[in-house]
Amino acid sequence: MRRKGSPLTGIGIILAKEAADHLSGARMWLLEALVFLTAIGAAYAAILSIRATIGESPFLFLRLFTMAQDPLPSFISLLGFLIPLVAIAIGFDAINGEFTRRTMSRVLAQPIYRDALLVGKFFAGLLALAVGLVSLWLLVIGLGLLLLGLPPSGEETLRMAGFLVASLAYGGVWLAIAMLFSVVFRAPASAALAALGMWLLFALFWSILTPLVSTLIAGPPDTIFGPNLAYLQTSQALARLSPNTLYAEIALALLQPATRALGPVLYSQIQGALLGTPLPATQSFLLIWPQLTGLIATMIVIFAITYIVFQRQEIRA
């Protein structure tokens, strides 16, 4: 039988209801408090270091994100660590939670298709992430205005906005991964453990596995003639399979304007270049365009797999 009406009927209702649950739930409040306290602590320590050690600089606000001050890491390091945890906490029980509460059949008995349910839950999670990231972004800028006494330049604002978009795409990848495991596993605890295991793989172990696999494929990193270019290219390609690597490269290029390349560079490629000179914002965006596109494409592909698996599941009353 053919479905009547649009498969996305009711998506607005699902999105509004799920977003309200995320933003008002105790779990989200605790996670946001953790992220805000640690990130603001890192930004405040960076501001104190900037005021003590740096005079005039065209990119003071960008240093808020990149400068580390013991014992706290930099702001971007904390975000790279905490954003996946928040996204996993939002999405690990998005679908199987309905089965656990025995509400899935009741929801789908309404004039709401599975398409609208899944898409609404995903965009509600993205909206919750966006609200938290934008609030944190504005809070850091306000803290910088208050303590540095200078407004950000137009180029700094553009770079920080690009970094905000990349952070949302990075969180979207982990939200899609969490929702995929939420569809595959009926137990929320199993979905959470699987998503956290995937995060640990890319956050801790991927950098260990990449050199080993690259050596097996392309040989040792050094030869009698110098560095093994095939090894470097293979290692870079394998490293970029991780969303953490893509996000780190985007942050490096946008928040450190002097970055001119995101990989091995031949001597012939830097001849005539003024090393240390900041790149224009447009050139930095061109530099990170493949990485940003890769994050967005990964999010779409994982969500498409989730959609296919969910559509083929049997749901009984």
VENKAUR-V6438 format. One record per pair of residues at least 12 apart in sequence whose C-alpha atoms are under 8 Angstrom apart, sorted by the first residue. I is the first residue (numbers start at 1). J is the second residue. Records with the same first field share a line. If there is no record, write none. Layout:
I->J, J
This chain:
7->112, 113, 114, 115, 116
8->112, 113, 115, 116
9->111, 112, 113, 116
10->111, 112, 116, 117
11->112, 116, 117, 119, 120
12->120
13->120
14->116, 117, 120, 121, 124
15->120, 121, 123, 124
16->124
18->120, 121, 124, 125
19->124, 125, 127, 128
22->90, 124, 125, 128
23->128
27->89
28->90
31->86
32->132
35->79, 82
36->136
38->78
39->75, 78, 79
40->140
41->72
42->68, 69, 72, 73, 74, 75
43->64, 65, 74, 75, 140
44->143
45->68, 69, 72
46->63, 64, 65, 67, 68, 69, 74
47->64, 144, 147, 148
49->69
50->63
51->148
59->156
60->152
61->141, 144, 152, 156
62->156, 160, 255, 256
63->255
64->144
65->255
66->255, 256
76->251
80->244, 247, 248
81->203
83->167, 170, 171
84->170, 171, 174, 175, 199
85->196
86->129
87->125, 129, 171, 172, 174, 175, 178
88->174, 175, 177, 178, 192, 195, 196
89->192
90->125, 175
91->122, 125, 175, 176, 178, 179, 182
92->178, 179, 181, 182, 188, 191, 192, 195
93->179, 182, 188, 191, 192
94->121, 179, 182
95->118, 179, 182, 183
96->182, 183, 185, 186, 187, 188
97->188
99->186
100->186, 187
104->315
105->315, 316, 317
106->317
114->310, 311
115->307, 311
118->307
122->175, 176, 179
125->175
126->168, 171, 172, 175
129->168, 171
130->168
133->164, 167, 168
134->164
137->164
155->281
158->281
159->254, 255, 281
160->254, 255
162->254
163->250, 251, 254, 255
166->247, 250, 292
167->247
169->292, 295, 296, 299
170->243, 244, 247, 295, 296
172->299
173->243, 295, 296, 298, 299, 302
174->299
176->299, 302, 303, 306
177->195, 302, 303
178->191, 192, 195
179->303, 306
180->302, 303, 305, 306
181->194, 195
183->306, 309, 310
184->309
202->242, 243, 244
203->244
206->239, 242
207->239
210->235, 238, 239
211->235
214->231, 234, 235, 238
215->231
217->231, 234
218->230, 231, 234
219->231
232->264
233->264
236->263
243->295
246->291, 292, 294, 295
247->291, 292, 295
249->262, 288, 291
250->288, 291, 292
253->284, 285, 287, 288
254->281, 284, 285, 288
257->278, 279, 280, 281, 284
258->275, 276, 277, 278, 279
259->276, 278, 279
260->279, 284, 287
261->287
262->287
